[in-house]
Amino acid sequence: MDKNPEQIVDNNLTLVKYEFSNKNPNIVLYSEPFLKAGFLNELINSTNYSVIFLDFDLLYSGYIVSEMIQKNDRVEIYRPSKADWKKIISEIAKKISNEKFLIVIDSFNGFYNILDEKDSGRFINASLMLLSSIGRGGGSTVLITAKARKNDSGEWILSPGGRHIINSKKSGIYHLKRSGNDLIFSSLNQVGIIEKVFKIDHSDFGTF
């Protein structure tokens, strides 16, 4: 694979959404929370079906409350806690079994923080695989964000914390970064090598 793949212009996210439709779940790695929030907002606004947003970090809903992001009527926001997560996942599983949704889980880091238990990794992975499996049957897309960095071995791990990122042949792995007035959205293979690069003009992302 070419070490420097050609950058594909995709300002309306049409090609990015097509990438997401071929994998489930899709994991978006990032280092800048504000850029991630802007990307998610653009993605949601360009989607023509309902959205379920699991806001573990409270950043997206915070922007809506402060009116930095305009509330989209097609978005149903959940703010899960350790006490109600099992109830929420059961409710969402029923919804996506009958209707097509974009399910955004924001983020892995916040998900781990609300559980903070030895076996949390196994429980989180099982929850995500359940939603992804049901989603595939109904045409829904599961998108998970993760603040991440590379370790000394070149592997992507959560930052902070150091947990390894969930990875399987059915998962799509992507990396999001800023380059001047452009957002660079890279598709990675199973060993973290860049396969495709999409260039998105983010000058219209407001304050992000």
Sequence and secondary structure as in RCSB ss.txt:
>XXXX:A:sequence
MDKNPEQIVDNNLTLVKYEFSNKNPNIVLYSEPFLKAGFLNELINSTNYSVIFLDFDLLYSGYIVSEMIQKNDRV
EIYRPSKADWKKIISEIAKKISNEKFLIVIDSFNGFYNILDEKDSGRFINASLMLLSSIGRGGGSTVLITAKARK
NDSGEWILSPGGRHIINSKKSGIYHLKRSGNDLIFSSLNQVGIIEKVFKIDHSDFGTF
>XXXX:A:secstr
  SS  EEE TT HHHHHHHHTSSSEEEEES HHHHHHHHHHHHHT  S EEEEESS HHHHHHHTTSS   TTE
EEE   TTTHHHHHHHHHHHHTTS  EEEEE HHHHHHHH STTHHHHHHHHHHHHHHHHHHHT EEEEEEEEEE
 TTS EEETTT  B    TT EEEEEEEETTEEEEEEE TTS EEEEEEEE TTSTT 
